[in-house]
Amino acid sequence: MQDKMIETFNEQTRQFFEPMRKLNSLMLNNMEKMTQHQMESMKRYSQMGTERMRDAGELSDAESVRDFGARQAEMMNELSQQMLEDAKAMSEMSLEFKAELEKLYAESGKQLAEQAEKAGQAAKEEVTPSEQPAKATSQSSSRKR
């Protein structure tokens, strides 16, 4: 009897914490993906900047300055294009996370509704046996009179 009660308690505890575990896992995975993407973006941007600084350090005459200016404009176009792509990727990751989060909440809501229904049925079943001793008590008290 006591083992069954402990087993039931453990199962209910697992069911209670399962949605939180899934939420934490989802959030951690999303944070890892976004951090990884940001680190890669930062690496690309810093490499572009470092290349520009090296190129600037090699300037020696007016012609090299003119070429550097032309390449600088190309690099700015490339940089703005890369930033747009990165923003788009981050937006897609955010939308994916939102969809997964909504799915998780829907599953949790369904699970809670099922548990509430089971608890309601169990409560109804418990009411019936407890009424029987009350009747027996009232009958025995009427015999004593």
C-alpha positions in Angstrom: 0.0 0.0 0.0 2.7 2.5 1.0 4.9 1.4 -2.0 2.0 2.1 -4.3 1.5 5.5 -2.7 5.1 6.4 -3.1 5.2 5.2 -6.7 2.1 7.3 -7.5 3.7 10.3 -5.8 6.9 9.9 -7.8 4.9 9.6 -11.1 2.9 12.7 -10.3 6.1 14.6 -9.5 7.6 13.5 -12.8 4.5 14.6 -14.7 4.5 17.9 -12.8 8.1 18.7 -13.7 8.1 17.3 -17.2 6.8 20.5 -18.9 9.4 22.6 -17.0 12.1 20.3 -18.0 11.0 20.5 -21.7 10.8 24.3 -21.5 14.3 24.5 -20.0 15.7 22.2 -22.6 14.0 24.2 -25.4 15.3 27.5 -24.0 18.8 26.2 -23.6 18.9 24.8 -27.1 17.7 28.1 -28.5 20.2 30.0 -26.5 23.0 27.8 -27.7 22.0 28.2 -31.4 21.6 32.0 -31.1 24.9 32.3 -29.3 26.7 30.1 -31.8 25.3 32.2 -34.7 26.3 35.5 -33.0 29.8 34.2 -32.3 30.2 33.2 -36.0 28.9 36.6 -37.1 31.2 38.4 -34.7 34.1 36.4 -36.1 33.2 37.3 -39.7 32.9 41.0 -38.8 36.2 41.1 -36.9 38.0 39.3 -39.8 36.6 41.9 -42.2 37.8 44.7 -40.0 41.2 43.2 -39.5 41.6 42.7 -43.3 40.7 46.4 -43.8 43.2 47.5 -41.2 46.0 45.4 -42.9 45.1 46.9 -46.2 45.2 50.4 -44.7 48.6 49.7 -43.3 50.0 48.8 -46.7 49.0 52.1 -48.3 52.1 53.7 -49.8 51.0 56.1 -52.6 48.0 57.9 -54.0 47.0 55.0 -56.3 46.9 52.5 -53.4 44.8 55.0 -51.4 42.3 55.2 -54.4 42.2 51.4 -54.7 41.7 51.1 -50.9 38.7 53.6 -51.1 37.1 51.5 -53.9 37.6 48.3 -52.0 36.3 50.0 -48.9 33.0 50.8 -50.6 32.8 47.1 -51.8 33.5 45.9 -48.3 30.7 48.1 -46.9 28.3 46.7 -49.3 29.4 43.2 -48.4 29.2 44.0 -44.7 25.6 45.4 -45.0 24.6 42.3 -47.0 26.1 40.1 -44.4 24.3 42.0 -41.6 21.0 41.6 -43.4 21.6 37.8 -43.8 22.5 37.5 -40.1 19.4 39.5 -39.0 17.2 37.3 -41.2 18.8 34.1 -39.8 18.2 35.4 -36.2 14.6 36.3 -37.1 14.1 32.8 -38.5 15.5 31.2 -35.3 13.2 33.4 -33.2 10.2 32.3 -35.2 11.2 28.7 -34.9 11.6 29.1 -31.2 8.2 30.7 -30.9 6.6 27.9 -32.8 8.3 25.3 -30.7 7.3 27.2 -27.5 3.6 27.4 -28.6 3.7 23.6 -29.4 5.1 22.9 -25.9 2.4 25.1 -24.2 -0.3 23.4 -26.2 1.0 19.9 -25.2 1.3 21.0 -21.6 -2.2 22.4 -21.6 -3.6 19.2 -23.1 -1.7 17.2 -20.5 -3.0 19.3 -17.6 -6.6 19.0 -18.9 -6.2 15.2 -19.0 -4.7 15.1 -15.5 -7.6 17.3 -14.2 -10.1 15.0 -15.8 -8.4 11.9 -14.3 -8.3 13.6 -10.9 -12.0 14.4 -11.2 -12.9 10.9 -12.0 -10.8 9.6 -9.2 -12.5 12.0 -6.8 -15.9 10.7 -7.9 -14.8 7.2 -7.4 -13.6 8.0 -3.9 -16.9 9.7 -2.9 -18.9 6.5 -3.4 -17.0 4.3 -1.0 -16.8 7.0 1.7 -20.6 7.4 1.7 -21.1 3.8 2.6 -19.4 4.0 6.0 -21.4 7.1 6.8 -24.6 5.2 6.2 -23.4 2.3 8.4 -22.5 4.8 11.1 -26.0 6.3 11.0 -27.6 2.9 11.1 -25.5 1.8 14.1 -26.3 5.0 16.0 -30.0 4.4 15.4 -29.7 0.9 16.8 -28.2 2.3 20.0 -31.2 4.4 20.7 
